[in-house]
Structures are given as structure tokens and as C-alpha cells.
Amino acid sequence: MHRRTEYIEKVKLQLDELNDSLTQIEARAQEARADARATYHSEMDKLRVQSKHALAKLEEISNSTEEGWEKAAAEMEKVRNAFVHAFSYFKSQV
């Protein structure tokens, strides 16, 4: 159980950091031109959906059995990696 708790805490921290950065970018988007702002908001909406999906997977791990958490963690890695990749790409375009 200890490994699972450490894993959950690590992933939660990473997701929290990404969401904090997303909030900072959102604040900068408010200063952008109207046409750019619309693009920002559209892309940020997609990232928020991915964030919610990642948090739901994390919750699934938290509620999983000791035997099943590693399978859920493997799925979580895929979701988290997709979110991190999409976020990094978006951040590079800002």
C-alpha cells in the first residue's frame, strides 16, 4: 500500500502543478487580442477536459484494491502522459 500512496501523491502533485500553470496561462490569455483569446480558450478547454480525465483516473487508483492499483496506474500513466504532452505543446505555442 505504501507504493500506491507514494504514487498517488506524486501524480497528484504533478497534476496540481500542471493545472496551476494552466491557470497562469489563462490569465495571460485575457491580455491577448480577441482572435488569439478565442484560440487560447478553445485549446484550454481541451486541456481542462484532459485534466479532469487524469484526475478521475487518479481517483480510480485511490479507490482501487491493492491488487488492482498497478493496472490502474498503467492506464493513469497513459492519460497523464497525454495531458503533459498536450500541455507542453500548448505552452510552447503561447
Secondary structure, DSSP 8 states (H G I E B T S, - for coil): -HHHHHHHHHHHHHHHHHHHHHHHHHHHHTTS-HHHHHHHHHHHHHHHHHHHHHHHHHHHHHHS-TTTHHHHHHHHHHHHHHHHHHHHHHHHH-
